[in-house]
Every structure is written in C-alpha cells, then in structure tokens.
Amino acid sequence: MTDRSLENLQDGITKRSMTQWIAFSLLGVASLFGFFFLAFILYWIIRQGASAISWEFLTTAPRNMAQEGGIAPMIIGSVYLTAGSLIVAIPFALGAAIWLSEYAWKGWWLRAIRVTVNTLAGVPSIVFGLVGLGLFVYALGFGVSLLSGMCTLAMLTLPILIRASEEALRAVPRTFREGSLSLGATRWTMIRTVVLPTALPGILTGSVLGMARAIGETAPIMFTATAFLLTQPYPTSLFERVSTLPYHLYGLVQISNFYNETKSIQFGTVFVLMAVVTLLNLTAIIWRTRVRRKKAW
C-alpha cells in the first residue's frame, strides 16, 4: 500500500469517526432533553399534588361543587371502566391473534390486515368516542352508561391487544409446535395446551399496557360513559353513568375560572392518575423481565 493510499484510508477513518461522534452526541443530547423534560413534569406534578393526597382525599366523594372532599368515586369508576374494557376486548383480541399467527395463510392480504391493525392503533381517541356514541349509545340503545364506555374503550385497546398477543404467540419456538403435532395432537389441541400457556405471560403483559392506555383516556368516554358530579357517585348497574379521573380533571379545569380553590384538587387528581399509570407500566416491565429470565429457550 502506497503512502497516498494510506493517507486516504486514514482520512476516511477520521471522517467516519467524526461523523459517528457527532451522531452519538446528538442522540445523547436528545435523550437528556427528553429525560429532563419528563423529570420536570413529574417534579412539578409531585410538588403541586402531593400536598393534596390524604386518606380522606382517596376515600371520600367530592363535596360543595368539587371544591372539597375526595376522588374515591372517580378511582372506582376508572377501575370499572378499564377492567370492563379488558374483559370485553381480550376474547376478541386473543381470537384475532390466534387466527393471524396460527391459521391465516401468508400473503399480501395478511400484511394488509396487520397494517390495518397498526393503523387503528394510531387513530385519534376522539374518533373512537364518536363511533361509540353512534354505535353503543344510540344504535344499540345502551345510553350514556358504564357499558357504553366499556365497549368504546375495548375498541380503543383492541388493536394494541391484538398486536401484543400476536407477538407473544409468534415468539413461541416453532419446535414446540412441531413436537406437539408429532405426538398426534390436533392443531387446536397444540394451540390450547402448548402455545397459549407458553405465550400467556406476554399476552398478560400486553393487557397491562392496554389497561395503562385505557385508564388515562378522556375523549372516548366523554360522550359515552361519564358525567361530572353525579347525584349517585357510585354506579350500581352497567347502565348508569360513572365518574372517572381524567374526566373529573377536565371538569375541574372547566370550573377553575370560578373556583380557584380547586387547584390543589386538580393536581392531586393528576398525581393519583400518574401514579396509577406508572404503577401499571412498571408492573408490565417487571413482569416481562422476570418472564424473559425464566425462559430457557
């Protein structure tokens, strides 16, 4: 190799190293900016809302036009809506995921279905709210009720649950399927006794993430399930309205021009909602990590 070629090679290595260093530096700055921005939001919410947290705040109903009291009905309403939406959505999501991963023939139309599912996951939540209003509230006659809200949130989380369940099923090693079929099991027996139990932790992890998405939604349930300051704060049937944390916060902000005393309650509600969402996401992360460590394949 001549000296000229060696110099060109060294110049090329230096330029690539400089480009790599600049790219890594920009990525690091972007990561730090995102981290500090998130930390600032959390610090601001904790500082403003932690003082409002008390046993009374968490266990009593609001009083005096929500200027006093707590948010217990909103916590219970959010739990009812979120748990009910998962009960409605999981059977449909699991059935679709099993069909996509085990029965559907590969081809352009299967890719089109997956693209459609991914597209539905990115549809604005207000669209699901309008569809739920027309379908469940008016067409099926459920009215503005807990049941309408459950079904609307189920539509919202369905694409997320389908993708999570399908990925969990596809992650099961092919040798598990081949071994079961070689022993004489039918395809459905193989799915029911081998594939589903193996993929269950991943499916449950996706369900927890779907729950974290659903519990913080306001637009889909604004038209279908919720109301502000109900005379009966705790629902006794599926056809009654409920109060939820996101919509209660929306109502508090709306009346804050008249009642500035609700500021601490607003931030206390945000603090509780953020704590619940964070807890659900941490549960999913820890669960997924533990399951991956236990896998031997």
Order of alpha helices (4+ residues) and beta strands (2+ residues): alpha-alpha-beta-beta-alpha-alpha-alpha-alpha-alpha-alpha-alpha-alpha-alpha-alpha
